[in-house]
Amino acid sequence: MIVELGRVLERDGDRAWVQCATRLGCPRCAEGKGCGAGLWSGLSSVGSHSLPARVRIPDIHPGDDVVLGVEERAVIQAAVYLYGVPLVSMLSSVLAVHALAAGELWTVASALAGLAAGFVLSRKLTSRAESESRYHPTIVGRTEPTGSAASRWLR
């Protein structure tokens, strides 16, 4: 499971809005770019570093420091949907046209058409997957009580 620390901003039933901590040690990570830190801030639809999360444990209240998690398999499958499908579509169309001994212009055109078809298919797969809960962050635990290193890191 891929985990990140955060603080609950508000709660509404089985969902909570969580503010993820920024990693100040690395400028690229603090911007949400680079090594994967953007996974958490990139999911945000409210504010720059807050996102909705499912609540799996009882007694979570605003102000609580929590641990968010997403299954590795879901992240890998999402990456395949977003990057693999268009790439395979493009390459298969190029190989098919190249096997017909078509010219360079047709090969380039088929690459663009295959890439576009791959993007359309990728969009359909990801829009269907958006409703599946395994692709959404889940609060899986609490962090140490106030005063701990983890809690200080969140401030």
Order of alpha helices (4+ residues) and beta strands (2+ residues): beta-beta-alpha-alpha-beta-beta-alpha-alpha-alpha-beta-alpha
